[in-house]
Amino acid sequence: MAQERSVVVGCGAYLPETIVTNTQLAERGVETSDEWIIQRTGIRQRHIAQAHETTSVLGTRAAQAALADAGLSPADIDLVICATSTPDHTFPSTATQIQAALGIEGGFAFDLQAVCAGFVYAVATADRYLRTGGAKRALVIGAETFSRILDWEDRTTCVLFGDGAGAIVLEARESPDQGTRADRGVLASCLRSDGRHRAKLYVDGGPGSTGTTGKLRMEGREVFRFAVGSVTDVIEEVFRATGTTAEDLSWFVPHQANRRIIEASADKLGIAREKVVLTVDRHGNTSAASIPLALNAARRDGRIREGDLVMIEAIGGGFTWGAALIRW
């Protein structure tokens, strides 16, 4: 029986021009070194937004690139979802500001907040709207300016994060393969959360508590332990739902938080390391933007091609985590 699939028809990205290397961080007074950061995280540099580069500015530029890649105009879009934990304002949503900047006057737009897992949550959410007829084409954006919420005197966190944005265009299309795993598009997704772990990764402020923005706080060892030990369940669930295995994957595009976490997770799942897309060395942890930035990088250099089977996966504060399998 034919069914609708959410097919990726375009992708794009935007990174601020300002690059800060590990050595530059040390020179600016952060008690660290290039060797220390690389050994523990695999990060060599990160992009940092300037004052005028708000989250909506980054998201708009990534969206424009994705639309150009898809050969579409803003008028073709009727849904905009922006995954972010660093919105321009408490309200209105950053997605509506991107919608306005693009000149989209129809449809609807909203933000989605699941921290680093935000883009996976956004893909799963857009997929529901498209497959059930709630929208025809969606811009799914991950955009962050995490540099705004970092404590630059805390070397355990400030060295990890960067700013950036990535986006994909999803389009509802009737599947020619009658809903099988041979279809192009989002084949399955699985989302999880467990709010008991709040203290392990959070921001110590907010409009409803302190009335301030707050700064990011993290128990690094606990996050590492949970990321490697617990979140593979969502990937295994997606494998079961689609009748696929690690060997079937063309590419594994995880959240780019830490090279050691990525490689340990891939090894645990039996995913060959040559199938893992890594950009953490160049971008750092860009939270909800990290997966679409990595997708765009692998698309641009020719690794991801039409027909490839791509698994995306992420864990974020909360904890929130999820995975989705996409036939490109």
Secondary structure, 3 states (H helix, E strand, C coil): CCCEEEEEEEEEEECCCCEEEHHHHHHCCCCCCHHHHHHHHCCCEEECCCCCCCHHHHHHHHHHHHHHHHCCCHHHCCEEEEECCCCCCCCCCHHHHHHHHHCCCCCEEEEECCHHHHHHHHHHHHHHHHHCCCCCEEEEEEEEEHHHHCCCCCHHHHCCECEEEEEEEEEEEECCCCCCCCCCEEEEEEEEECHHHHHHEEECCECCCCCECCCEEECHHHHHHHHHHCCHHHHHHHHHHHCCCHHHCCEEEECCCCHHHHHHHHHHHCCCHHHECCCHHHHCECHHHHHHHHHHHHHHCCCCCCCCEEEEEEEECCCEEEEEEEEC
